[in-house]
Each structure stands twice: as structure tokens, then as C-alpha cells.
């Protein structure tokens, strides 16, 4: 019989599923010779499945005396691209299907369509190009998130580290936000010369009145919060301006109607200079709507 290594143990690939005591003892001897530790392998056999083998941590293989850069990972191997699974799960949530609660849940695998797989490829391509452009334009060190993102989009989609499952879950959500923000960016001048203003020590927050043209409403979701972003164009500066509102604000429905039906909004508030991936824009707080 032969055995195939599967993560935490060995999986019997030929022969009968159930192994007797002699089979266990024989394999234990083989493992002892392979590893060089006669008592470092603990063995348990299940009457309904293959034997599983785990290194005994008391021998210090993962505790001490090893190089500090050595890292231990839990890796999942799936028959379907993990990002396609995430795309499918988001699609189901968007249409009100809430029966699935885990990214690797069995039922989700049955829901993945060709469109989901194509969307996953589109997302990988989008962030791969975005990372490449960032590397060409900047020599600053990447954040840990961008390093993880770079690794994830270029790694095989069917093999994923456990700590990457959260990134896989949120990436379709991030992609939807980022592509919507790209549309806003293309409607304004993303370069407002903020560096010059910073060098001149111009205050970053100023109370102003401005005429704003409504552009787009974007929902921004993070692990801890959901915010509704109302993007406008400053008619004088041709700059992007965002006003953020919490989704549970009791006056949100009134503001939505005003934002969606007005050609120009007169907004007084505290305008703060912001920069996101070389997109220079203004964020408005403590604002009030003035009559035109």
C-alpha cells in the first residue's frame, strides 16, 4: 500500500481503508527511520478511516532551538479557487441568500458558477496590475496587508494559508469599492498638489463653503464598520469631495433624496485634505447643507 502526505498526516491511497495493528506498527517503523526519532511519532487509528500521524511536540520540533524565521502554517487545499468561492458567497449574500456561514462550507462549492470563476480572475488581474503600478511609482515599503495581497493574488487559488481566508473573504468586497472609486477618480482631477500645500504649512483642515456636484454613492465595508460615502466634485477645484454617513442615521433617507435629485449642493463644513493611493481629495465633516 502507498501513503500520500495530506497536511497533518498520511492518507492511505491504495489498499483497504481500515488498517490493523500490524500496519500501524509497520508504518511507525518506517516513519521512525525517516525522521530519525524512534519515539517522536504518536499514532491513532480510526476504524472508519485512515490512520493519522502527528509529531509529538515534546521533542521540541516546533517549540525551541529552531531558526526564528521558521514559520508554521495551516494550509487548505480545495478543488475550487478560494477566491471564486468568495465571489459566489458575496453574490448570494447580495441577493439575500444567507444560509451559508463559512467560506469552505460544503454547500458553497455547489453554488460556484463560471461567472464567479471569471470574476475571480478579473479581481486577481486588477490587483496584480495595481500592485505593479504601485511598485513602479513608489519605493516605499509595503504594508503587511499589501504584502499579503500581493502573495494571495499571485499564489495558486486552490492552496491557501489559514490566515489568508479573511483576505479571501473581503477581497470581492474591496474590489467592488475600489472599482467604484476608480469611476469617481476619473471624473475629477486626482492631483491637487497637496504636497506643495504641506510644504507651505497650509492648515490641513479649513472651514469653507463650496459648490459640489453629486457624483456617486459608494458603500464601504470593513471588518469593523460600514459607511456610506457620498462623492462629489468641487466645481471650483475640480477635486473629489466625500461626505460620510452611517447607514443607521435616521435622516439618511432625506439626504439620499437630496443627493440623488440635486444638480449642485452648497455645503459648508470642515474640509480636510486626504490622499489614498495617489488620489488627492477632500473629506468633509461637521457639514451643513446651505440653500442655493
VMD Tcl script that draws the C-alpha trace (Angstrom):
set ca {
  {0.00 0.00 0.00}
  {1.10 3.62 -0.51}
  {0.51 6.74 1.51}
  {0.13 10.35 0.40}
  {1.07 13.21 2.73}
  {-2.00 15.41 3.43}
  {-1.21 18.29 5.78}
  {-1.21 16.87 9.28}
  {-0.88 13.19 8.45}
  {-0.68 10.47 5.86}
  {-3.64 9.37 3.74}
  {-3.89 5.81 2.50}
  {-4.38 5.92 -1.27}
  {-4.36 2.20 -2.12}
  {-5.40 -0.88 -0.24}
  {-8.18 -1.20 2.34}
  {-9.33 1.82 4.32}
  {-9.05 0.09 7.70}
  {-5.56 -0.71 8.94}
  {-4.78 -3.32 11.51}
  {-2.33 -3.03 14.33}
  {0.41 -4.61 12.31}
  {0.01 -1.99 9.57}
  {0.25 0.77 12.11}
  {3.33 -0.72 13.68}
  {4.97 -1.21 10.30}
  {4.38 2.36 9.22}
  {5.55 3.61 12.59}
  {8.85 1.85 11.97}
  {9.14 3.44 8.54}
  {8.43 6.89 9.98}
  {10.94 6.35 12.77}
  {13.61 5.55 10.23}
  {12.63 8.52 8.06}
  {12.57 11.10 10.85}
  {15.31 9.54 12.97}
  {13.29 9.73 16.18}
  {12.17 6.36 17.43}
  {9.55 7.73 19.84}
  {8.60 11.02 18.19}
  {5.51 9.77 16.39}
  {2.18 9.26 18.09}
  {-0.28 7.09 16.16}
  {-4.02 6.62 16.34}
  {-6.18 4.54 14.01}
  {-9.84 5.14 13.28}
  {-11.99 2.08 12.48}
  {-13.76 4.08 9.77}
  {-10.89 5.96 8.17}
  {-7.12 6.20 7.63}
  {-4.60 6.41 10.44}
  {-3.40 9.91 11.29}
  {0.09 10.68 12.50}
  {1.25 13.75 14.41}
  {4.67 14.77 15.67}
  {4.88 14.82 19.44}
  {5.61 18.46 20.42}
  {7.54 17.31 23.49}
  {10.56 16.75 21.25}
  {10.87 20.49 20.66}
  {10.47 20.34 16.88}
  {8.24 23.42 16.91}
  {9.00 24.93 20.32}
  {12.64 25.86 20.72}
  {16.03 25.56 19.13}
  {14.83 26.30 15.62}
  {15.60 29.31 13.44}
  {13.47 32.35 14.42}
  {12.41 32.89 10.79}
  {10.84 29.43 10.53}
  {7.06 29.73 10.46}
  {4.34 27.11 10.79}
  {1.25 27.36 8.58}
  {-2.07 25.59 8.38}
  {-2.73 25.14 4.66}
  {-6.02 24.29 2.96}
  {-6.18 22.66 -0.45}
  {-9.52 22.95 -2.23}
  {-10.88 21.68 -5.56}
  {-12.16 25.18 -6.34}
  {-10.38 28.53 -6.41}
  {-10.86 30.03 -2.94}
  {-11.48 33.46 -4.48}
  {-14.21 32.05 -6.75}
  {-15.85 30.66 -3.61}
  {-15.70 34.10 -2.03}
  {-17.16 35.73 -5.15}
  {-20.02 33.23 -5.15}
  {-20.69 33.82 -1.44}
  {-20.84 37.60 -1.93}
  {-23.21 37.15 -4.89}
  {-25.52 35.01 -2.75}
  {-25.45 37.49 0.14}
  {-26.26 40.36 -2.25}
  {-29.47 38.61 -3.32}
  {-30.48 37.74 0.23}
  {-29.22 34.13 0.40}
  {-27.95 33.82 3.97}
  {-27.88 30.08 4.54}
  {-24.12 29.75 4.12}
  {-21.92 30.71 7.06}
  {-18.40 29.59 6.14}
  {-16.11 30.14 3.18}
  {-15.28 26.43 2.97}
  {-18.82 25.21 3.68}
  {-19.78 22.23 1.50}
  {-22.93 23.85 0.08}
  {-20.95 26.84 -1.25}
  {-18.89 24.66 -3.58}
  {-22.09 23.67 -5.37}
  {-23.03 27.32 -5.96}
  {-19.89 28.43 -7.85}
  {-20.63 29.33 -11.48}
  {-18.43 30.04 -14.48}
  {-19.19 33.74 -13.99}
  {-17.86 33.53 -10.43}
  {-14.64 31.95 -11.67}
  {-14.23 34.63 -14.33}
  {-14.89 37.33 -11.72}
  {-12.18 35.82 -9.52}
  {-9.72 36.02 -12.43}
  {-10.74 39.64 -13.02}
  {-10.12 40.51 -9.37}
  {-6.69 38.87 -9.38}
  {-5.74 40.67 -12.57}
  {-7.00 44.02 -11.21}
  {-4.90 43.87 -8.05}
  {-1.90 42.35 -9.81}
  {-1.77 45.36 -12.14}
  {-2.45 47.77 -9.29}
  {0.43 46.33 -7.28}
  {2.74 46.51 -10.29}
  {1.89 50.18 -10.88}
  {2.44 50.92 -7.20}
  {5.87 49.28 -7.33}
  {6.82 51.32 -10.39}
  {5.74 54.62 -8.86}
  {6.79 54.17 -5.26}
  {9.87 52.94 -3.48}
  {8.28 52.96 -0.04}
  {7.99 49.73 1.89}
  {4.74 47.80 1.54}
  {2.32 47.48 4.42}
  {1.73 43.96 5.74}
  {-1.72 43.99 4.09}
  {-0.31 44.80 0.67}
  {2.34 42.13 1.08}
  {-0.37 39.58 1.88}
  {-2.46 40.84 -1.03}
  {0.47 40.54 -3.42}
  {1.15 36.99 -2.28}
  {-2.51 35.98 -2.44}
  {-3.29 37.20 -5.96}
  {-0.18 35.52 -7.38}
  {-0.49 32.23 -5.47}
  {-2.42 29.15 -6.66}
  {-6.09 29.70 -5.89}
  {-6.63 26.15 -4.69}
  {-3.96 26.24 -1.96}
  {-4.39 28.88 0.73}
  {-2.92 29.53 4.17}
  {-5.41 29.64 7.01}
  {-4.57 33.26 7.85}
  {-5.42 34.25 4.25}
  {-9.06 33.15 4.50}
  {-10.09 36.56 5.86}
  {-8.42 38.32 2.94}
  {-10.12 35.94 0.51}
  {-13.50 36.74 2.08}
  {-13.11 40.53 1.88}
  {-11.35 40.83 -1.47}
  {-14.52 40.82 -3.65}
  {-15.94 43.49 -1.33}
  {-12.75 45.58 -1.62}
  {-12.76 45.14 -5.39}
  {-16.31 46.46 -5.69}
  {-15.38 49.52 -3.63}
  {-12.10 50.16 -5.44}
  {-13.62 49.94 -8.93}
  {-16.40 52.34 -7.92}
  {-13.79 54.71 -6.52}
  {-11.90 54.46 -9.82}
  {-15.00 55.88 -11.53}
  {-15.05 58.83 -9.14}
  {-11.35 59.40 -9.63}
  {-11.78 59.52 -13.42}
  {-14.44 62.24 -13.05}
  {-12.18 64.71 -11.19}
  {-8.58 65.84 -11.09}
  {-6.91 63.39 -8.66}
  {-3.80 65.56 -8.33}
  {-4.43 68.64 -6.21}
  {-0.81 69.45 -5.35}
  {-1.26 68.66 -1.68}
  {2.48 68.16 -1.20}
  {3.07 71.80 -2.08}
  {0.40 72.89 0.39}
  {2.00 70.70 3.07}
  {5.43 72.25 2.43}
  {3.88 75.71 2.68}
  {2.38 74.57 6.00}
  {-1.12 75.42 4.89}
  {-3.54 74.09 7.52}
  {-4.94 70.69 6.55}
  {-8.48 71.41 7.76}
  {-10.33 74.57 6.75}
  {-13.94 75.63 7.30}
  {-15.29 76.55 3.86}
  {-18.40 76.85 1.72}
  {-18.23 75.08 -1.64}
  {-20.46 74.20 -4.58}
  {-20.43 70.43 -5.04}
  {-21.79 68.35 -7.90}
  {-23.05 64.91 -6.74}
  {-21.25 62.04 -8.46}
  {-21.75 58.66 -6.83}
  {-22.76 56.86 -3.64}
  {-20.42 54.07 -2.55}
  {-20.83 51.63 0.34}
  {-17.55 50.98 2.15}
  {-17.42 47.82 4.25}
  {-14.59 46.84 6.55}
  {-14.28 44.21 9.25}
  {-15.42 46.66 11.93}
  {-17.62 49.18 10.18}
  {-19.90 50.01 7.25}
  {-20.03 53.59 5.95}
  {-21.96 55.24 3.13}
  {-19.72 57.57 1.11}
  {-21.30 60.36 -0.95}
  {-18.80 61.51 -3.54}
  {-19.00 64.92 -5.19}
  {-16.91 67.18 -7.41}
  {-15.80 70.57 -6.19}
  {-16.81 72.75 -9.15}
  {-14.08 75.32 -8.49}
  {-11.11 72.97 -7.97}
  {-12.36 70.00 -10.00}
  {-11.47 67.96 -6.91}
  {-13.06 64.91 -5.35}
  {-15.01 65.52 -2.14}
  {-16.52 62.86 0.12}
  {-19.19 63.13 2.79}
  {-19.58 60.06 5.01}
  {-22.82 58.99 6.68}
  {-23.51 56.00 8.89}
  {-26.16 53.63 7.46}
  {-28.27 53.80 10.62}
  {-28.56 57.61 10.54}
  {-32.31 58.36 10.93}
  {-32.10 61.24 8.41}
  {-30.27 59.22 5.77}
  {-33.38 58.75 3.58}
  {-33.86 62.51 3.39}
  {-30.22 63.11 2.50}
  {-30.38 60.34 -0.13}
  {-33.27 62.10 -1.85}
  {-31.48 65.46 -1.80}
  {-28.21 63.95 -3.07}
  {-29.88 61.99 -5.89}
  {-32.09 64.83 -7.17}
  {-29.84 67.89 -6.82}
  {-27.54 69.13 -9.57}
  {-25.44 71.23 -7.18}
  {-25.13 71.20 -3.38}
  {-23.95 74.13 -1.30}
  {-22.04 72.54 1.57}
  {-20.39 74.34 4.47}
  {-18.09 72.28 6.62}
  {-14.58 71.35 7.69}
  {-12.71 70.34 4.53}
  {-9.69 68.13 5.20}
  {-7.03 67.13 2.66}
  {-6.77 63.37 2.15}
  {-4.66 61.08 -0.02}
  {-5.45 57.47 -0.94}
  {-3.15 55.66 -3.38}
  {-2.17 58.93 -5.08}
  {-5.79 60.12 -5.19}
  {-5.88 63.54 -3.52}
  {-9.35 64.55 -2.35}
  {-11.22 66.35 0.44}
  {-13.23 64.80 3.26}
  {-15.94 66.99 4.81}
  {-17.01 66.78 8.46}
  {-19.24 68.95 10.66}
  {-21.09 69.89 7.49}
  {-24.39 71.58 6.85}
  {-26.46 71.99 3.73}
  {-27.00 75.59 2.65}
  {-29.82 76.83 0.48}
  {-28.71 77.58 -3.06}
}
mol new
graphics top color blue
foreach p $ca { graphics top sphere $p radius 0.5 }
foreach p [lrange $ca 0 end-1] q [lrange $ca 1 end] { graphics top cylinder $p $q radius 0.2 }
display resetview
